[in-house]
Amino acid sequence: MRRRRPAEGEPRLRARRSPAGVLAATCSRQFDRLVDERQVWDVDASVNTMVEWQPANEKVWRRPVRLASVSERATLLVAGDERNELRGVDVAWASKGRFDSDICALYPVWDSFRAWAATVDATGADPIDTVELRNPAPAPTQVFAIGLNYGDHAQESGISADRALVPPTFTKFPTSFADPFSPLALPTDKVDWEVELVVVIGHRAERVPAADAWSHVAGVAVGQDYSEREVQLAGPVPQFSLAKSFPGFSPIGPWLVTPDELDNADDLELVCEINGETVQKGRTSAMVWPVPDLVSVLSGICPGTGTTKGPCSTPRKPASALGPLMLTKAGRSPAALLAAGR
């Protein structure tokens, strides 16, 4: 059903948080998988929303968006049914071809896409099998990974957490990017892990003031930063980028959450588990370089759009290499309970 534009003075729909302060975390489902002799990265998932009438002179309503790539087709996720079933609307089909099925084509036209997404009728949304979920940001034009961005982690490494002129920055080459539930073939027995917050830029960012940084962000997701420590420590200086860019070393997903869905985008919890044991847990409010500062500083050096930034990593237990039959799980993250600011 096509939605009519409200007349002057007529009330509009506007999103609000539930009485418990949780906008999108009342229907949850956990997806756990274990692949023999491989690695699997996993998350919790939750989708729900509620609306209320607001006067037309209030700020125009923009529904928070959860964008996924389902079998490599851009898909808007919607609230599930009584079975908490994950459901979605195919973007290209619902827009009658106005927007491409390729999720990467949406970021250059992010404002237009967001305005359209707020009008989508979710009636008849199709069930989604989690095995069909792909990386929601598979081909960034630039990738910035930030090291030692938590004081506790810097202390573990015996390095000062004091801020310098710029943050410790490296990259993860695009060939390492992977889908959220893809198995990971370990190249050696020296592979390590770190949970990440992934930030995807939706507007061209150039010399952006920190106060305006979040307005340039399309959304956030959870990620894993795998590292092969033997390669990393080879040679006269550390090889961070190479050691962290083996195939499958950068899984992202299972979907992108827009910042307006978050109670406090600067205070998000990140958790990593291995075989059910919590090995990392921290909050982004403890970052040495918060997301707005990263966007501001890096956009002053390398301006661009569609950029994925990975502020990493949270305080962790002593490093231990991954072995066969281990389940690496990133949970309570942007794809899960971040909407509750927990």
C-alpha positions in Angstrom: 0.0 0.0 0.0 1.4 3.4 -1.0 1.8 5.8 1.9 0.2 9.2 1.5 2.1 12.4 2.4 0.5 14.0 5.5 -1.2 17.4 4.8 -0.1 20.5 6.6 -0.9 20.3 10.3 -1.7 16.6 10.1 0.1 14.3 12.6 3.0 12.2 11.3 4.5 9.0 12.5 7.6 9.2 14.6 9.7 6.5 16.2 10.1 6.5 20.0 11.7 4.2 22.5 9.7 1.7 24.4 8.9 2.3 28.1 12.0 0.3 29.0 14.1 2.6 26.9 14.8 -0.2 24.3 13.9 0.6 20.7 14.9 -2.5 19.0 15.8 -5.3 21.4 12.5 -6.8 22.5 12.6 -9.7 20.1 15.9 -11.5 20.1 17.3 -14.7 18.6 20.7 -16.2 19.0 22.4 -18.0 16.1 25.2 -20.4 17.2 27.0 -22.7 14.8 30.1 -24.8 14.9 31.9 -26.0 11.8 34.3 -28.9 12.1 37.9 -27.8 12.1 36.9 -24.3 11.0 36.1 -21.0 12.7 32.7 -19.4 12.9 31.9 -15.9 14.0 28.5 -15.3 15.4 26.2 -12.7 17.0 22.9 -12.2 18.7 20.1 -10.6 16.7 17.1 -8.5 17.7 14.5 -6.6 15.7 11.5 -4.6 16.8 10.0 -1.1 16.7 7.1 1.0 17.9 5.6 4.3 16.7 3.5 7.1 18.1 1.7 10.1 16.6 3.5 13.4 16.6 2.5 16.9 15.3 3.6 17.7 11.8 5.8 20.6 13.0 8.0 18.2 14.9 11.2 16.9 13.3 10.4 14.7 10.3 10.3 11.1 11.3 13.1 8.9 10.2 12.7 5.2 11.0 15.9 3.5 12.2 17.2 1.2 9.5 18.7 -2.3 9.7 20.3 -3.0 6.3 21.5 -6.5 5.4 22.8 -8.3 2.4 20.8 -11.4 1.9 22.2 -13.7 -0.7 24.0 -10.6 -2.0 20.8 -8.6 -2.3 20.2 -5.4 -0.3 17.5 -6.1 2.2 15.7 -4.0 4.9 15.1 -6.0 8.1 11.8 -5.7 9.8 10.2 -6.8 13.0 9.6 -10.6 13.2 6.4 -12.4 13.9 5.3 -14.2 17.1 8.0 -16.8 16.4 10.7 -14.0 16.4 11.5 -15.0 12.8 14.0 -12.7 11.1 12.2 -11.1 8.1 13.2 -8.7 5.4 12.1 -6.6 2.3 14.2 -6.8 -0.9 15.3 -3.2 -1.6 15.4 -3.4 -5.4 12.0 -5.2 -5.6 10.3 -2.8 -3.1 11.7 0.3 -4.7 10.7 -1.0 -8.2 14.3 -0.7 -9.4 14.9 2.8 -8.0 17.6 1.4 -5.8 20.1 -1.3 -6.8 20.1 -4.8 -5.3 23.9 -4.4 -4.7 24.2 -3.1 -1.2 27.4 -1.2 -2.1 25.4 1.0 -4.5 23.3 2.3 -1.7 26.1 4.1 0.2 26.7 6.8 -2.4 23.0 7.7 -2.4 22.5 7.2 1.3 20.3 10.2 2.0 17.9 9.3 -0.8 17.9 5.7 0.3 17.2 6.5 4.0 14.3 8.8 3.0 12.8 6.0 0.9 13.4 3.4 3.6 11.2 5.2 6.0 8.2 4.8 3.7 8.6 1.1 3.0 5.5 -1.1 3.8 6.8 -4.2 5.5 3.7 -6.2 4.9 4.6 -9.5 3.2 8.3 -9.4 4.3 10.0 -12.7 3.6 11.6 -14.9 6.2 15.4 -14.9 6.2 17.7 -17.8 6.8 20.8 -16.6 8.6 23.0 -18.7 6.3 22.0 -16.3 3.6 23.4 -13.2 5.4 26.4 -11.6 3.8 28.8 -8.8 4.7 26.8 -5.5 4.7 29.9 -3.5 3.7 31.8 -5.8 1.4 33.8 -3.3 -0.8 34.8 -0.2 1.1 36.9 2.4 -0.8 39.1 2.8 2.3 39.7 0.8 5.4 41.1 2.3 8.6 41.8 0.0 11.6 42.8 1.7 14.9 45.2 -0.1 17.2 45.5 0.1 21.0 42.3 2.2 21.2 41.5 1.1 24.8 43.8 2.0 27.7 43.7 -1.5 29.3 44.7 -3.1 26.0 47.5 -0.6 25.6 48.8 -1.5 29.1 48.6 -5.2 28.2 51.0 -4.4 25.3 53.3 -2.3 27.5 52.5 0.8 25.5 51.4 4.3 26.6 47.7 5.0 26.0 48.3 8.8 25.7 47.0 10.4 22.6 49.5 11.5 20.0 49.0 13.7 16.9 47.1 10.8 15.1 45.8 7.4 16.3 47.8 4.2 15.6 46.4 3.3 12.2 46.8 0.4 9.8 44.5 -1.2 7.2 42.9 -4.5 6.5 43.1 -5.3 2.8 39.7 -5.9 1.1 40.5 -9.5 0.2 40.2 -10.3 3.9 36.6 -9.2 4.1 34.2 -12.0 4.8 30.5 -12.8 5.6 29.4 -12.9 9.2 28.8 -16.6 9.3 31.5 -17.8 7.0 33.8 -20.5 8.3 37.5 -19.5 8.6 40.3 -21.8 7.5 43.2 -21.2 9.8 46.5 -20.7 7.8 48.6 -21.6 10.8 48.3 -22.3 14.5 49.3 -18.7 15.4 45.9 -17.1 14.7 44.5 -14.6 17.3 41.2 -12.7 17.6 39.8 -9.3 18.6 36.2 -8.1 18.5 35.7 -4.8 16.7 33.2 -2.0 16.2 32.9 -1.4 12.5 31.7 2.1 11.4 30.6 2.7 7.8 30.7 6.2 6.3 27.7 7.1 4.2 28.6 10.8 3.4 31.8 12.1 2.0 33.9 13.0 5.0 36.5 15.7 4.6 37.8 17.7 7.5 34.8 16.9 9.5 34.4 18.5 13.0 34.1 15.9 15.7 30.7 17.3 16.6 29.4 16.5 13.1 31.0 13.1 12.7 28.0 10.9 13.4 26.0 12.7 10.7 28.5 11.2 8.2 28.0 7.6 9.4 25.7 5.3 7.5 25.7 2.8 10.3 27.7 0.4 12.6 28.2 -3.3 12.7 30.2 -5.8 14.6 33.3 -7.4 13.3 36.2 -9.7 14.1 39.9 -8.8 13.6 41.8 -12.0 13.2 45.6 -11.8 13.2 48.4 -14.3 12.2 51.0 -13.4 14.8 54.0 -15.1 13.1 53.7 -12.9 10.0 52.9 -9.9 12.2 56.1 -10.1 14.1 58.3 -11.1 11.1 60.9 -8.5 10.0 62.4 -5.4 11.5 58.9 -3.8 12.1 55.5 -5.3 12.7 53.5 -6.3 9.7 50.0 -5.4 11.0 48.2 -5.0 7.7 49.5 -8.2 6.1 49.1 -10.3 9.2 45.5 -9.2 9.6 44.5 -9.7 5.9 44.5 -13.4 5.3 41.3 -14.6 3.5 38.4 -14.5 5.9 40.2 -12.5 8.6 37.7 -9.6 8.5 34.1 -10.8 8.9 31.5 -8.1 9.3 27.7 -8.3 10.0 25.2 -9.7 10.1 23.7 -6.3 9.3 24.2 -2.5 9.5 22.4 -0.6 12.3 21.9 3.2 11.7 23.1 5.4 14.6 19.6 6.8 15.3 18.7 3.3 16.6 21.3 3.6 19.4 20.5 5.1 22.8 24.1 6.4 23.0 26.3 5.7 20.0 29.4 6.6 22.0 28.8 4.0 24.8 28.3 0.6 23.2 29.2 -2.8 24.7 31.4 -5.2 22.8 31.8 -8.8 23.9 33.8 -11.7 22.4 33.4 -15.4 23.4 35.4 -18.5 22.5 33.6 -21.8 23.1 31.2 -20.0 25.4 33.9 -18.3 27.5 34.0 -14.5 27.6 37.4 -13.4 26.5 36.8 -9.8 25.8 34.3 -7.3 27.2 34.4 -3.5 27.1 32.6 -0.4 26.2 33.3 2.1 23.5 33.1 4.9 26.0 36.5 3.8 27.1 38.1 4.4 23.7 41.2 6.5 23.7 40.1 7.9 20.3 36.2 7.9 20.2 34.5 7.4 16.9 33.8 11.2 16.4 37.5 12.0 16.9 38.6 9.2 14.5 36.3 10.5 11.8 37.5 14.0 12.3 41.2 13.3 12.3 41.2 10.7 9.5 38.9 12.7 7.2 41.4 15.5 7.5 44.1 13.2 6.0 42.2 10.8 3.7 38.8 12.2 2.7 36.3 9.9 1.1 33.0 8.1 1.2 31.9 4.6 1.9 34.8 4.2 4.3 34.8 1.5 6.9 36.7 2.3 10.1 37.4 -0.3 12.7 38.2 1.1 16.2 39.8 -1.8 18.0 40.2 -3.5 20.4 38.6 -4.1 23.8 40.5 -5.2 26.9 41.0 -9.0 26.6 42.4 -12.0 28.4 46.0 -13.0 27.6 46.3 -14.0 23.9 45.9 -17.6 23.0 46.0 -19.0 19.5 42.8 -20.4 18.0 42.8 -24.1 17.3 40.4 -26.5 15.6 36.8 -26.9 16.9 36.7 -23.5 18.4 33.7 -21.2 18.1 34.5 -17.5 18.0 31.4 -15.4 18.8 31.0 -11.6 18.9 27.8 -10.7 20.7 25.9 -7.9 22.4 27.2 -5.7 19.7 26.0 -3.2 17.0 24.0 -6.0 15.4 22.5 -7.1 18.7 21.9 -5.1 21.9 23.6 -1.9 20.9 20.1 -0.5 20.3 19.6 -0.6 24.0 22.9 1.2 24.7 23.9 -1.7 26.9 
